[in-house]
Amino acid sequence: MPTTTDLTRAAALFHALSDETRLAVIGLLRDGEHCVCDLQGALDAAQSRLSFHLKVLKDAGVVTDRKDGRWVHYALDPDTFA
């Protein structure tokens, strides 16, 4: 029987994967790390909208982020996809 923690994690993961924009972000990150500006341009998305989607993905453990000066770079979390 799954634990409550396992079920909560599964629900967050399924929620993160239930949106076309978030799936598009995952597709773009398959070939490596990208800064928000690259993702914004590739998806033709407003910064605020993209930030929301990236937060959902990060909270679910799908992506990681790294700050470099004023830019934030995102990558897929390899442990999630192992």
Secondary structure, DSSP 8 states (H G I E B T S, - for coil): ---HHHHHHHHHHHHHTS-HHHHHHHHHHTTS-EEHHHHHHHHT--HHHHHHHHHHHHHTTSEEEEEETTEEEEEE-TTTT-
